[in-house]
Amino acid sequence: MLGASLLLAGCAVLEPPPPVEETPQQAQERRAAAPRPAYNLTGYPPAVRDGYIDGCESARKSAYGRKDEKRFAADAKYRMGWNDGFSICSRR
């Protein structure tokens, strides 16, 4: 009898605790700590790669989407990469 009781008690299912809502600040910190998306842009200068990733992610409206306005205005390679990334990823 004791064995059957223990066996049945071992099969009892406990409900998991409800998920804790994350605050906007916690969400921002989590996204900042996550790795940036990877693209195969081998052979391109770093400024073009950075711009392409920023532009493409902006077109996709992802959490990584951004436009570094100062760099966009001052760096032709970043600007070209951003415009190309935005244009290509907008079509998908």
N, C-alpha and C positions, 0 to 999 in steps of 0.2 A: 504494500500500500504506500509506504514511504517512497519507494522507488518510482512508482507511477506519479506521485505528487511532484517529485523533483523533476521527472521527465517533462511533465506538462508545464511546470514553472519555467523550465529552460526554453520552452517554445513561445513564451509570452513575448509579444512585440511591443517595445516601447516607442512611442512617437518621438521623432527627433524634435529638438527645440525649434521654435520658429526662427527663420532667418532674420538677422539683425539688419535693419535698413542702414545703408551707408549714407553718410552726409555728403553734400556736394564737395566739401573740403577733402574728405577721404577719397572720393572718386577722382578728384583732380590729382591727388598725390599718387593714387594707384596708377593712373594713366601716365603720369610723369616718370614713374619708376619702370614702366613697361618698355621693352625694347621697341625701337622704331621699326616700321615695316621694312623689309629687305627687297630691293630690286636689283636685277642684274644690269648694272650700268658700268661694267668693266671698260676701262679705257677713257672714260670721261673724267674731266677735272672735278675735284671735290665740290666746287661751287655749283657746277651743273648738276651733279648728283643730288646735292642738298636741295636745290631749287626744284628739280624734278619730283622728288619725294614730297616736298611741301605742296607743290602744285597739284600733283595727282591725288594726294590725300584730301586736299581742299575740294577738288572736284567730287570726290566720293563722300564728302561731308563726314569724314571720320574724325575721331578725337585727335588725330595727329595733323589734321589740316591746319595750316597756318601760312601766313605771308609775312615774311620779315620785311616790313616796309622800308626800313633804312637800307638794308642790303639790296632789296629790289631796285631802289632808286640809284644806288651807287655801283652795283656790280652787274655788268652786262651778262656775265656767264650765269650767275644765279637767276637773273631775270629771264634769260633764254630757257634755262632748265625749268623754271616755274611755269612759264607760258606753255612749253612743250608738254610737261606733265599734266597741266590742267586741261589742255586741249585734247590730248590722247585719252585721258581717263574720263573725260566728260562724255565721250562717245560710247563708252562701255555700258 
